[in-house]
C-alpha cells in the first residue's frame, strides 16, 4: 500500500469541506487494457481514505483491444464509475467535449489511464491545492523519465512567454472549473492549450508538484505526428487569441464612441 499518510490526512480534511466543491474525475482511455483494473483499485483506495466517493467518468476513445469489455465489467464492480464509448478514435479534444456534455459537477479532475499518474497521491494533491480564488490546478511532473520532456519544455516555455501562463506542465493532470471550460471553443484551441487560454484571460491557474511514474502497461500514444499537430495547434491558438483581442478592442472602441456621442 502506498505510504501517503500526510496526503491522505490532507485529503480527509478536504472531505470535511466537501460541500464547498463538487468534482468529477474524467479519464480518457485508448487501448489501456493492462492498466484499467489497477487504476480503478487505486481510485477506490483514495475514496476509502476520503470516506466517500466522487463520480468517475472514463471515456473509451475507440479502443481496439479489450478495454471496452474490461470497462463494461468494471462498471458492474464500481458504482461510482460511468463509461462512455466512442465508436472510433476521435482524439483527446473530442474526449474533453464528451466530458463537458456529461459532467454535472462544478469541477473536472482530468486524470490519466496509463498510471504515470498515481491517483493515490495525485488526486489528494490536486484537491488540496484547490484553494479559494483558484480557477485551475495543474500537476507538475517531477523526475520525468519519458521521451516527451524536450517537446513539453518548449511548449510550456512558449506559453509562459506569450500567454502569461505561470505553470510548468500544462498537459498533465489538472483540476479545472467546469463553468470556465464550458465557455471555451475547445475545438479551436484544442485540449493542449486549455490552461494557456485560461491564463491569458486572467484566471488564476496554479500548480502542484506530483510524482511521475513509468507507464504500467501498454505503449505511449505520443509520436512525431502528435508533435507536429501540437505545433500546428499552437499556431491556431495564437491566431485565435489575436482574433479575440481584436474583437475586444473593437467592442471597446464602439463603446467609447457611443459615450462620446451621448
Secondary structure, DSSP 8 states (H G I E B T S, - for coil): ----HHHHHHHHHHHTTGGG--EEEEEEESS-TTTHHHHHHHHHHHHHHHTS--EEEEEEES--SSHHHHHHHHHHH-TTEEEEEESS---HHHHHHHHHHH--SSEEEEE-SSSSS-HHHHHHHHHHT--TT--EEEEEEES--SS-HHHHHHHHHHHHHHH----S-TTS-EEEEHHHHHTS-HHHHTGGGHHHHHHHTT--EEEEEEE----SSS-----HHHHHHHHHHHHHHHHHHHHHHHHHHHHHHHHHHHHHH-
